[in-house]
Amino acid sequence: MNNINLKKIAREVLDLEIQALKKLKTSINISFDQAVNAIVKCQSKIILCGVGKSFLIASKISATLSSVGCPSFSLAASDCAHGDLGSISKKDILVLISNSGETQELKPVIQYANRNKITLIGIVSKKNSVLYKAADIKIFIPEVKEAGLGIVPTSSTTESLAIGDCLAVAALKKKGFNKKNFKALHPKGSLGAQLKTAEDLMITKKGIPFINENSDMKNALNVMTKKKLGVLIAINKNRFTTGIITDGQIRRSSQKNNNLKKLIVKNVMTRNPISIEKDTLASKSLSIMSEKKITSLCVHKNGKKKITIGLLHLHALLKANIQ
């Protein structure tokens, strides 16, 4: 027993599941289009239901659908016969998942859906089953060889999970659901951090340390001290951004000039500072800072780089755990 090659077993399981996914890929047909269209057009909820492992898969698919703007929840078929059928309304879409399509607990749910003319999508691998025959939209899952004694649900459950992902992503694209929509549903955690933009983290309006390019450095230093950001954004009389001054530049200039405070801002600043669109991902902004070896970026909108609407500082990115 100790001589079993465990890595070999893992590869064999993966081979079987890869083969299952290949079979699933070739089985995609017009029924898939019908299922996606029904999900997208649904004015109520998408309800996924199954028994045992199929219920766990239903829960995962339901969570994915909800995360991409298709309100959804899952039901255990065994609970439906004890009152949970009341959770299903006539405007809902009901998705039943069953490898055999003959599971006893599903039959009352199928009858309820048919009796109340609730759109029923069946995800099933047997065409002669009760579920396949009763479903309004039939998504066929090819029968495959299971790993582990040939009976442990592995390859078939991989197929069910995969078709759920296909439905969710296709619905996402059909609805025109974008990263901004996704971010609204994922405000916290690592996903939320990945989707934050410059606009989410930038300093705005009165917080931006503006200084007129014709001001003297004495005034500029007072503004920098007051704002406590270690940077100034120089503007001209039209309030167009013309340059940037950092505390590092000031230190270097003070070493070269004994009368730094008498110098004019435009003679000290770096002209044409780097500016990014407000919709730039925060992670991309951090990459730019790292590449350019800077700690601040001007932020603009609609391609108008000369009009600074925000200032993105490295500290804000680090505080938000942007990587």
Buried (B, 14 or more C-beta within 10 A) or exposed (E): EEEEEEEEEEEEBEEBBEEBBEBBEEBEEEBBEBBBBBBBEBEEBBBBBBBBBBBBBBBBBBBBBBBBBBBBBBBBBBBBBEEBBEBBEEEBBBBBBBBBBBBEBBBEBBEBBEEEEBBBBBBBBBEEBBBBEBBBBBBBBBBBEBBEEEEEBBBBBBBBBBBBEBBBBBBBEBBEBEEEBBBEBBEEEEEBBBBBBBBBBBBEEEEBBBBBBEBBBEEBBEBBEEBEBBBBBBBBEEEBBBBBBBBEBBEEBBEEBEEBBEBBBBEBBEEEBBBBBBEBBBBBBBBBBEEEEBBBBBBBBEEEBBBBBBBBBBEBBEEBEBE
